[in-house]
Structure formats: C-alpha cells, structure tokens
Amino acid sequence: MQEGKTGGPSAISSSSTGVTAKEEINVYQMSTMQLDRALRYLPTIKKGLIDFLKRPARSIIVEFPVELEDGSVVTFTGYRVLHSRVRGPGKGGIRYHPDVNLDEVRALAAWMTWKCAVADLPYGGAKGGVACDPKKLSETVLRRITRRYIAELGDNIGPYEDIPAPDMYTDAKTMAWVYDTYQMMHPGRNNLPVVTGKPVDIGGSLGRREATARGCLYCVQRALAEGIVPNLPSVRGAHVVIQGFGNVGGIAAQLFHEAGARIIAVSDSTGGIVHEGGLDPEAVLRHKEKNKSVQNFPGARNITNEELLTLPCDILIPAAMECQIRADNAHRIQARLIAEAANGPTTPAADDVLFARGIPVLPDILANSGGVTVSYFEWVQNIENEQWDETEVNEKLRVKMERATLAVLEKHKQLLTRVERGEIKTPDGQVIRQKPDLRIAALVLAVERVANVALERGIWP
Ligand code: NAD
C-alpha cells in the first residue's frame, strides 16, 4: 500500500529553481478552496443550500482500546464521516495511517460526494479511518482494530446507510474483516453489500482491483478522442509518465502499455526510472517485487520523483499521493495532459499555473472514479446475489467512464460559453470573466446534480 505522509500541511519552498514559492496547504483546505472556486459559477444556488452541501451530515469519532501482542492496551481513535446522503447511502474508503484526522476525513468524504455525483452513482460521499501506523502493527492487531472500529460504528454503516471500501493501507483482507464483523452483529440476512472491495470469493467483483486504472484509461481515451489535446487523438504512441507504482499506478502502466502508449517513466516512494525508448511494465513490476523498488531497473536511468514530474511527455499520471503538483513545480511540468489517478495531487495554486499554460487536467473526481464505479457494481451484484463476468464489468465501466467524461467536457463548454457571453455574475452583480478549468466544470456538474436532488426531494420535514 501507499507509503509517505499525507493529509498534514505541506510546506513547500523551492530556492534551487530560482522560484520562491511557499505553499502551506492540506487536503481539507484544498477541498474547500476547490469547492468555493466552483461555487462562483453557480451564483443562483441559495446560500442555505450551499451551507448544507458544504457541511458533512455526520462526523463520528470513536475511541476504543485494543490489546497488542505483548499484552499492553492502546486506545485508538477512529473516524467515519458521512458527508452527504442526498443521492443515496454514503460510500467511501477506510484509511489506516498515523496522520488520519477529522479534517482529512471530512475533506475526503466531500470529494467522494462529488466523485459519486460526477460518475452518476446513487451514493452520497463518506470516508473513514483509524489513526494508527499499520507498518508497525501485526496482522492480528490490525484485525482487532478493524473489528472493534466496525463494532463501535454500529449501525452507522450498513448496506443502505454507509458502505465502506479500501483506502490507503487497507485492502481486500481488511474488507473481509469488516464484512465478517458486521455479519456477526446482524446474522440471518445478506450482509455482503455492507462493504465493497472484498476478496472475490467473499462477494468481491471481478475487475475491481484494476478498476481505478482502467477507468482512468477509458477517461483519457475519451477525452483525447474529443480533441482535448491538439494533435493527440489517442493514447496509441503517446509518451506516458506515471508517478506511483502501486495498485493504481502499476496497473495503469500495464493498461496504457497494452493500449499502445509508451511508458517512459515510473516511480515509487524510493524514486523513479526513465527510459525514453519505453519501459515494459510487467518487467518493472517483477523487478519491484524482487527489489522492493523500481529503481536500478536494467537499461533505465534513475531519477528523483521531482525530476519525474517535470519530464517532457504527452500524458502525466500522478498516481501516488496528495499535493504533488504545486505552485513551485507547476511551471516546470512539460506534459500535454495530466490525468489525476491519485486523489488531490494538484493544489489550487498549481491548477492556476497549469490552466494559464494551457495544460488540461482531468480531475481526480472524474479520472479516478473507476474504482468507486466498480465498487457500485460489486454492491449491485451482492444485492442481486450475482457475479458478473469480468468482460461485462469492464464494458459497463467503459460506458460509465465515457459518459462521465463527456458530461464534464460538455459542462466545461457550456461554462466557457456563458463566461464569454458575460452571463455569469457574482451575487453583487460583477460579471465573472475568469475561464473555468476542467476541475471547476466537474465540480459544477457534481454540485448541480446533488443540489437538484436535494431540491427535488425537498428539505425535510
Ligand atoms: P498504493 O499504496 O497501492 O500505491 C501508492 C504508490 O505510490 C506506491 O507505489 C508508493 O510507493 C508510491 N508513493 C508513495 N509516496 C510517493 C512519493 N512521494 N512519490 C512517488 N511515489 C510515491 O495506493 P493506490 O491504491 O495505488 O492509491 C494511489 C492513489 O490513488 C491515492 O491517492 C489513492 O487515494 C488514489 N485512489 C485509489 C483508488 C483505488 O481503487 N486504489 C481509487 C481512487 C483513488
């Protein structure tokens, strides 16, 4: 799973580049800033409704004791935030990391609301986590933490209430424990849809493991076919750079390679490798499995992650962690398109630089929504007691990703036209001249979809 620090403020300064840029930002601030930017293009949404959409519906903190292997007892803090249930039950992963905190979980839960809305899934957004260091804990202790955390959450999760999934440092095995714990507490009924990302022999979906990367490929293919990058109509022959070589990045390298792209550089937390002639992702995977690092791959040159991000290429895919493309390095990016497979890899300040430089960014809430989309397929299969073939899952995923991509591109065009015509004004009557980027378009689409359902349902009672 993913290494490195996330969620905490990233203090960035760069003097070696001659540029002094300091950016103090964390994911909570990022998600709020992104939403505020998008809301400028939705001036007719009532303030009260905006407040409702901004604030999480429910934030739970649980403190619980767990006995460690040596007999000592440690109290852990767990979180579960349900950001919105307007479009359906909550959906979102569980993260185990020392830095997990309420602000981070709230931000990630909000992103899930917007992602599910862009993907047009019948879910609201949620997220959870336990502040712990899984690298230092045995499997037995992680199982105890999972069981106790799920027991403490009680009926705040459920197949029609809030449905967890894996996130950083949790995986299919963790989801099996989540299912088993919930099943023990609610015997005598089909509880498989309480959690997704389960092992395939406990109701997991075929194709789920590859879904985020595959969805990213489908999104990029559709966007290129729509002409988002001049003279780059497809991934065939495109030079691709991928940061992160885990579940998403490693599989993205394989799938883009199979689709005819040339993977010229990849990286993991130890650093990167570049080979302009093209890397064989399968061989890099075998090398990483053996050496625990992609570096020192025969025939390739070692580079740092910072160098990797600024390599000349057609498509850059950040697939590692948050806040990687920032004010201090965005002006050195030499990609023609960025597809955000990771959550929150680009800061708002970097968004501005990239937009000014004409580099389109397929935003995370669109480009990595393949994972939650196949989680939704898993939930449907569990409810129907079915198992779909992998080809069926992939085809359904392709349809969903293409539809979502087209919807975001269409919303972007609409917003551009309205800005050009001076039709969008601030509440005090000022005409908005700033052209929106694709992130703003995706968020506007998502907020409109959630707000429409909220209004159709009517504010209860
Ligand atoms: P993972 O833990 O399997 O892989 C993460 C990779 O990033 C590892 O190769 C790790 O070595 C590398 N990495 C860590 N720190 C790095 C650094 N500083 N520089 C370069 N590489 C670094 O995680 P994953 O499941 O592949 O998730 C990656 C990103 O995709 C995360 O942002 C996650 O939230 C997002 N995402 C994942 C899914 C999913 O289905 N797994 C779905 C949506 C979004």
Residues whose N, C-alpha, C, O or C-beta is under 5 A from the ligand:
A	BS01	NAD	M1 Q2 E3 G4 T212 Q243 G244 F245 G246 N247 V248 G249 S267 D268 S269 N305 A319 A320 M321 A341 A342 N343 N368 G371
